[in-house]
Amino acid sequence: MNESVKKTRAAVAADIIGWREIVSLPELGVFDMRAKIDTGARTSALHAEEHEIDRSGVRWVRFRVPASRHHRDFRVEVPVLDERDIKNTSGVPERRIVIRTVLHLGRHNWHVDVSLANRANMGFDMILGRTAIRRHNVLVDPGRSFLAGNPAPTMKH
């Protein structure tokens, strides 16, 4: 089978998601958060304030995501995966903490790397970059929203 036929079949079988979707990050205690699907961004980002790193032994980060009209205020403590230079919306690199967590999007769930960023002046507390959705058999329809439905039910903490 030639490569173009394989790619066409994969595209037909893919789930189509909108430019914004409802996601959950159950390991962080985050349920039903609105996220922007941003294929122009490489790395996903979550709005985080008051973050502090515990550097003794295994590195952990504590942070707070303030309440919005779509979700409650929550505090999180998780292991640090990495610290990376990531370009902000203005294209200027900034050093950010990166964590890994499970993402639920519609009927799908997988691990994603998420940077912690100040998104206070942005329309969404979370963006899903292209590396978070790559290789997960989803296509983005930039003209539609909330196509995936609510994330698969998970026991809430």
Sequence and secondary structure as in RCSB ss.txt:
>XXXX:A:sequence
MNESVKKTRAAVAADIIGWREIVSLPELGVFDMRAKIDTGARTSALHAEEHEIDRSGVRWVRFRVPASRHHRDFR
VEVPVLDERDIKNTSGVPERRIVIRTVLHLGRHNWHVDVSLANRANMGFDMILGRTAIRRHNVLVDPGRSFLAGN
PAPTMKH
>XXXX:A:secstr
  HHHHHHHHHHHSEEEESEEEEEEGGGTEEEEEEEEETT SSEEEE EEEEEE SSS EEEEEE   SSS  EE
EEEE  EEEEEE TTS EEEEEEEEEEEEETTEEEEEEEEEE  TTSS SEEEEHHHHTTSSEEEETT    S S
       
